[in-house]
Amino acid sequence: MLVLSLDTTTSYGSVALVSEKKLIAEINYLSPSTHSRQVFEALELVLKISGKSLNELDGLAIASGPGSFTGIRIGLSLAKALALASGLPVAAVSSLQALAMKLILPGVRMISPLIDARKGQVFACVYQVENSRLKEILPAGVYEPEQFLAMIPGGQPVYFIGTGADAYLPLIKNKLGQQAVMEERSYYLAAEIGRLGESILSQGKGLKPGQIEPVYYRPSQVEEKKTDRTKD
């Protein structure tokens, strides 16, 4: 199965081709703005360097969030357009789960991916690793960092990863001490999105364009303004 995957949920944008869990090609870039130009260029480059075309694909995989509202919308719009044009199914993948996949390593039992949500919040969850699979034990959502850290079970090391972990490193160390383990890994997720997406697609769980929904976990600024106007 040949899967094209996209991630525009943070400033670490990426596009990849994955087949049978193996990475065929990947383009990573750091977006200073909205991904609107870079993701299209990365898509063209991935196909060019791999020697593949859209009509050879078996499916698409997209990071549906959480993350930047604008980035999510751009990525989903591109995935929907490609799906409409090709008729390919789409796998919607959690960016938190993709981050956590980077830390499935020998000896790691608990992983907490954190994405900086700004406004003093993080998108986060906690996974238990069982037989190289991720089991969510603290639900994914938007949290105040101190509140989230207080909910983490004790008794074993917790491996943190993500822009939220970078943003709140002193707080994490202060609250959890030696229980907190910080691992340096790339935040480019298209390869992990592709592998997770391939698993979803191989089970026949791909979505049609109209079925793909963003994962925000909190209202966007536009929605908040609408709510405020309604209250007024």
Secondary structure, DSSP 8 states (H G I E B T S, - for coil): -EEEEEE-SSSEEEEEEEETTEEEEEEEEE-SS-STTHHHHHHHHHHHHHT--GGG-SEEEEEEESS-HHHHHHHHHHHHHHHHHH---EEEEEHHHHHHHTT--TT--EEEEEEEEETTEEEEEEEEEETTEEEEEEEEEEE-HHHHHHHS--SS-EEEESHHHHHTHHHHHHHHGGGEEE-------HHHHHHHHHHHHHTT--B-GGG-----SS--HHHHHHHHHHH-
